[in-house]
Amino acid sequence: MTTTTSARPLSTIASEIYADWSAKGKGINYAAKPYLDAMFSLNSINDPYFADSGKSIVLYFLANARSYTGPKAKAIKAELKAMAGLK
């Protein structure tokens, strides 16, 4: 028996990141914020965002979100990396 899991919408993940990162009291990194904001309007990593792809938005977010830390951040980043085809 094969089970398939569908990826969560990027907008849902963005909401979770925003809530978790904001709760830490450090503020969202200025370089990651535009990409997090863009993720709010994306459903799938395959969706376009103006001239960029959803995948590039996710990759830019990950590259600029190094200060987003903790167990939840680690799990969410792993989810995003899996969606982007990274290990």
C-alpha positions, 0 to 999 in steps of 0.5 A, spaced: 500 500 500 502 506 497 501 513 501 502 519 499 502 526 503 501 532 500 505 538 501 502 544 506 501 550 502 507 555 502 502 560 505 500 556 511 508 555 512 509 562 512 504 563 517 507 558 522 514 561 521 511 568 522 508 566 528 514 562 531 519 567 529 515 573 532 514 569 538 522 569 540 522 576 541 528 578 536 524 580 530 524 577 523 531 578 519 530 584 514 533 580 509 529 574 510 522 578 511 521 580 503 521 572 502 517 570 507 512 576 505 512 573 498 511 566 501 504 568 504 501 569 496 504 562 494 500 555 495 505 551 491 513 551 490 511 551 483 507 557 483 510 563 480 511 570 484 512 575 479 519 574 475 521 569 480 519 561 481 516 559 488 522 555 489 527 561 488 523 564 493 524 558 498 531 558 497 532 565 498 528 565 504 532 559 507 539 563 505 537 569 509 533 565 515 539 563 519 537 567 525 531 563 525 533 557 530 530 552 535 526 546 534 520 548 530 525 552 525 529 546 524 523 542 522 520 547 518 526 549 514 527 541 513 520 541 510 522 547 505 528 544 503 524 537 502 519 541 498 525 544 494 529 538 492 534 539 497 537 534 502 
